[in-house]
């Protein structure tokens, strides 16, 4: 899951950009774009997940085929955002088989085709999805024969010969994790998968999986709005040398200011059934938005940039993947890598955040039931 907010790009910025494009010769524009790309890539910085090098900020593309508000974004605009993200130094793109289903992978494959070998693309398996129709069936499916078929489909949809980082989206309790890790080892030997990871797994399953085939990254929800990984996931990652990728690093748009006390959600928007956003809890939780807004003024940054910078400051092997369907917000998110906390500022900011006890659950119970699951033992 990733976040988005619906704020228009300023008319002055739009007209200024249009005027610049109209005035510049095509060759000069192309040269400037290439130069900017190189400069931005160097300026944004790189981080390492295990042994995999990626940009400090990634891009989640989940909502590029259907937003939280249940609207359908225009495909040409989403392709433009993916390509502009690369121009802004982003080299880490996150998708999943379940997003769409299958459609987000097709979008990402088309979007990065021109620079495929210069970026890291990820996807995820694990839900019970029909490989012919894309229909989402009940439950989970990590049976090795099914996952192998899923990977072959991913490669076609992503227009590539390998998946740089493949996650198990949720743990299938009926399949020993050693069987899943063993398949990952086979797929790596075949060159179809380069690295693998897990999402929202139980602690023992994490260790069993890592013992069978070394993990590169763990992906869990993590933000100022949900700090659950601080209980055990981050320490386990540090101990085992595994990178960490926070999904929903802006709290589904909340920390970027997309939600206020009067916000109500459209039918089908999962935020409408998250009790942290209920009319009873939302006014209290807005103290976090006030915190990042106040610090944004202090640091000369947008609130969402402060929230992302705080995540980056936690560990050098943390790489957030904010999502958006707005060009301006993508650029803003990518710019968060330039926002820095001194050690004193970080301690001060974190103390203020610690004093805000978030009310409500991050997901409904029927969704939370898929998190921290342990796979059954191998017989």
C-alpha positions in Angstrom: 0.0 0.0 0.0 1.1 3.4 -0.7 -0.2 6.9 -0.3 -1.5 9.6 -2.5 -3.1 13.0 -2.1 -5.2 15.0 -4.4 -3.8 18.5 -4.5 -3.5 20.3 -7.8 -0.2 21.5 -9.2 0.0 25.3 -9.0 -1.0 27.1 -12.2 2.1 29.3 -12.1 4.3 26.3 -11.9 2.4 24.6 -14.8 2.6 27.7 -17.0 6.3 28.2 -16.2 7.1 24.6 -17.1 5.1 24.9 -20.3 6.8 28.1 -21.3 10.2 26.6 -20.7 9.4 23.6 -22.9 8.1 25.8 -25.7 11.1 28.0 -25.7 13.8 25.3 -25.6 15.2 23.6 -28.7 14.6 19.9 -28.7 18.3 19.0 -28.6 19.0 21.3 -25.7 16.0 19.9 -23.9 17.3 16.3 -24.3 20.8 17.3 -23.2 19.5 19.2 -20.2 17.3 16.3 -19.2 20.2 13.8 -19.4 22.4 16.2 -17.4 19.7 16.7 -14.8 19.2 12.9 -14.5 22.9 12.4 -13.8 23.0 15.2 -11.3 19.8 14.1 -9.5 20.9 10.5 -9.3 24.2 11.6 -7.7 22.4 14.0 -5.4 19.7 11.7 -4.1 22.1 9.1 -2.8 22.1 5.4 -2.7 21.3 2.9 0.0 22.0 -0.9 0.3 19.4 -3.5 1.1 21.5 -6.5 1.9 23.8 -6.5 -1.1 21.3 -4.7 -3.4 22.0 -1.0 -4.1 18.9 1.2 -4.6 18.0 4.9 -4.4 17.3 6.3 -1.0 13.7 6.8 -1.8 11.7 4.4 -4.0 8.4 4.7 -5.8 5.4 2.4 -5.0 3.1 2.1 -8.0 0.2 0.2 -6.4 -2.4 3.0 -6.8 -1.5 3.8 -10.4 -4.3 1.6 -11.7 -6.8 2.3 -8.9 -6.4 4.9 -6.2 -7.6 4.7 -2.6 -10.4 7.0 -3.7 -11.4 4.1 -6.1 -10.8 6.3 -9.2 -8.9 5.1 -12.2 -5.8 7.2 -13.0 -5.0 8.0 -16.6 -2.4 5.6 -17.8 -0.3 8.1 -19.8 0.0 10.3 -16.7 1.1 7.3 -14.6 3.7 6.3 -17.2 5.0 9.9 -17.2 5.4 9.8 -13.4 7.3 6.6 -13.5 9.7 8.0 -16.1 10.1 11.3 -14.4 10.8 9.5 -11.1 13.9 8.0 -12.8 14.9 11.5 -14.0 14.6 12.5 -10.4 17.0 9.9 -9.2 14.6 7.1 -8.2 15.9 3.7 -9.2 13.7 1.5 -6.9 10.2 0.6 -8.2 7.7 -1.5 -6.1 4.8 -3.5 -7.6 3.0 -6.8 -6.8 1.0 -9.4 -8.6 -2.0 -8.5 -6.5 -2.1 -4.9 -7.5 -4.6 -4.7 -10.3 -4.5 -7.7 -10.3 -1.5 -8.1 -12.7 -2.2 -4.6 -14.2 0.3 -2.7 -12.1 3.1 -5.0 -13.3 2.1 -4.3 -16.9 2.2 -0.6 -16.2 5.6 -0.7 -14.5 7.1 -2.9 -17.2 6.1 -0.4 -19.9 7.1 2.6 -17.8 10.7 1.4 -17.2 11.3 -0.3 -20.5 13.6 2.4 -21.8 15.9 2.2 -18.8 15.2 -1.2 -17.4 18.9 -2.2 -16.8 19.5 1.0 -14.7 16.7 0.4 -12.1 15.6 -2.2 -9.6 12.1 -3.5 -9.9 10.3 -5.6 -7.4 7.1 -7.6 -7.3 5.3 -9.9 -4.8 3.6 -13.3 -4.8 1.5 -15.1 -2.3 -2.2 -14.3 -2.8 -4.4 -16.9 -4.5 -4.7 -15.3 -8.0 -5.8 -17.1 -11.1 -2.9 -16.8 -13.6 -5.1 -16.8 -16.7 -7.8 -14.3 -15.6 -6.1 -12.4 -12.8 -9.2 -13.1 -10.6 -8.5 -12.9 -6.9 -9.6 -16.0 -5.1 -9.9 -16.5 -1.4 -6.9 -17.0 0.7 -3.2 -17.4 0.0 -1.1 -19.7 -2.2 2.6 -20.1 -1.9 2.8 -23.6 -3.2 6.1 -23.8 -5.2 4.4 -25.0 -8.4 2.0 -22.1 -8.3 4.7 -19.6 -7.4 6.8 -20.8 -10.3 3.9 -20.1 -12.7 3.4 -16.7 -11.1 7.0 -15.7 -11.7 6.9 -16.7 -15.3 3.8 -14.5 -15.7 5.5 -11.6 -13.9 8.5 -11.7 -16.2 6.1 -11.4 -19.2 4.1 -8.6 -17.6 7.2 -6.7 -16.5 8.9 -7.1 -19.9 12.1 -8.4 -18.3 14.2 -11.5 -18.0 14.6 -11.2 -14.2 13.0 -9.8 -11.1 15.5 -7.9 -9.1 13.7 -8.4 -5.7 10.8 -10.8 -5.3 8.8 -10.8 -2.0 6.4 -13.2 -0.5 3.5 -10.8 0.0 2.1 -12.7 3.0 3.1 -16.0 4.6 1.0 -19.0 3.6 0.5 -20.9 6.9 0.0 -24.2 5.0 3.3 -24.2 3.1 6.6 -24.7 5.0 8.7 -21.6 4.5 11.7 -23.8 3.7 9.8 -25.0 0.6 9.3 -21.3 -0.5 12.9 -20.4 0.2 14.1 -23.5 -1.7 12.1 -22.4 -4.7 13.7 -19.0 -4.4 17.1 -20.6 -4.5 16.1 -22.5 -7.7 14.8 -19.4 -9.3 18.0 -17.5 -8.4 20.1 -20.3 -9.9 18.0 -19.9 -13.1 18.5 -16.1 -13.2 14.8 -15.4 -13.0 15.1 -13.9 -9.5 18.1 -12.0 -8.2 17.1 -11.3 -4.6 14.1 -12.2 -2.4 12.3 -10.9 0.6 9.2 -11.2 2.8 6.4 -9.0 4.0 4.6 -8.9 7.4 5.9 -12.4 8.4 6.1 -13.9 11.9 9.5 -13.8 13.7 10.2 -17.5 13.6 9.3 -17.8 9.9 11.7 -15.0 9.1 14.6 -16.8 10.7 13.7 -20.1 9.2 13.5 -18.5 5.7 16.8 -16.7 6.1 18.5 -19.9 7.2 17.4 -21.6 4.1 18.1 -18.8 1.6 19.5 -15.5 2.6 16.9 -12.7 2.5 17.7 -9.2 1.1 14.8 -7.2 2.4 11.7 -7.1 4.6 8.7 -5.0 3.7 6.3 -4.0 6.5 4.2 -1.0 7.1 6.2 1.6 9.0 5.8 5.3 9.6 5.3 7.8 12.4 1.6 6.7 12.3 2.5 3.0 12.7 5.7 2.1 14.5 5.1 -1.6 15.0 8.4 -2.8 13.4 10.3 -1.2 16.2 9.1 -4.0 18.5 11.2 -6.7 16.8 11.5 -6.4 13.0 14.1 -3.7 12.9 16.4 -5.4 15.4 16.0 -8.7 13.6 17.0 -7.0 10.3 20.0 -5.4 11.9 21.1 -8.7 13.4 20.7 -10.7 10.2 22.0 -8.0 7.8 18.6 -7.6 6.0 17.4 -4.3 4.6 14.0 -2.8 5.5 11.5 -1.3 3.1 8.6 0.6 4.8 5.3 0.5 2.9 2.8 3.3 3.5 5.7 5.5 4.9 3.3 8.5 4.7 0.5 6.8 6.5 -1.7 6.4 3.4 -1.4 10.2 2.8 -2.1 11.2 6.3 1.4 12.5 7.1 1.5 14.5 3.9 -1.6 16.4 5.0 -4.1 14.7 2.7 -6.5 14.0 5.6 -8.0 16.4 8.1 -10.6 16.2 10.8 -13.5 16.6 8.3 -12.3 13.9 5.9 -14.7 11.1 5.1 -13.9 8.2 2.7 -15.5 6.9 -0.4 -17.0 3.4 -0.4 -14.2 1.0 -1.2 -11.5 3.2 0.3 -9.7 1.0 2.9 -9.0 4.0 5.0 -12.7 4.2 5.8 -12.5 1.0 7.8 -9.2 1.8 9.6 -10.2 2.9 13.1 -7.2 5.2 13.3 -9.1 7.4 10.8 -12.5 7.1 12.5 -14.3 10.4 13.5 -13.5 9.5 17.1 -9.8 9.0 16.7 -8.8 11.2 13.8 -8.8 14.5 15.6 -6.4 13.2 18.2 -4.1 11.6 15.7 -3.8 14.8 13.7 -1.2 15.9 16.4 1.3 13.9 14.2 0.4 16.1 11.2 0.9 19.2 13.3 4.3 17.8 14.4 5.6 17.2 10.8 4.1 20.5 9.6 5.8 22.5 12.4 9.1 20.8 11.7 8.7 21.3 8.0 8.5 25.0 8.6 11.6 24.7 10.7 13.5 22.7 8.1 12.2 24.4 5.0 10.5 21.2 3.9 7.0 19.8 3.2 5.4 17.8 6.0 5.7 14.5 4.0 9.4 15.1 3.4 9.9 15.4 7.2 8.1 12.1 7.7 10.2 10.4 5.1 13.4 12.0 6.4 12.6 10.7 9.9 12.4 7.1 8.5 15.7 7.6 6.6 17.3 8.7 9.8 16.4 5.6 11.7 18.8 3.2 9.9 21.0 3.5 6.8 19.4 0.3 5.4 15.8 1.7 5.5 14.4 2.6 2.1 10.8 4.0 2.0 8.6 3.5 -1.0 6.0 6.3 -1.0 3.4 6.0 -3.8 1.5 8.7 -5.6 -0.5 9.5 -8.7 0.6 13.2 -8.8 3.7 14.4 -10.5 4.4 17.1 -8.0 4.1 14.8 -5.1 6.5 12.3 -6.7 9.1 15.0 -7.0 8.4 16.2 -3.4 8.8 12.7 -2.1 12.1 12.1 -4.0 13.4 15.4 -2.5 13.0 14.0 1.0 16.4 12.4 0.7 17.9 15.9 0.9 16.3 16.7 4.3 18.6 16.0 7.2 18.2 15.8 11.0 21.2 16.5 13.2 21.5 14.0 16.1 20.1 16.6 18.5 17.2 17.4 16.2 16.4 13.7 15.7 16.3 13.1 19.4 14.1 16.2 19.9 11.7 15.2 17.1 11.5 11.6 18.1 10.7 12.6 21.7 7.8 14.7 20.5 6.6 11.9 18.3 6.9 9.4 21.2 4.6 11.6 23.3 1.7 11.2 20.7 -0.1 7.9 21.4 -1.8 7.0 18.1 -5.4 5.8 18.6 -7.0 3.1 16.6 -5.8 0.2 14.5 -3.9 0.4 11.3 -6.0 -2.1 9.5 -9.3 -4.0 10.1 -9.0 -7.3 11.9 -9.7 -9.4 8.9 -6.7 -7.9 7.1 -4.4 -7.8 10.2 -5.0 -11.6 10.4 -2.6 -12.0 7.5 0.3 -10.3 9.4 2.9 -11.9 11.6 1.7 -15.4 10.5 4.0 -18.4 11.1 4.4 -21.0 8.3 3.8 -24.6 9.4 6.9 -26.7 10.1 8.3 -28.9 7.4 7.4 -32.6 8.0 
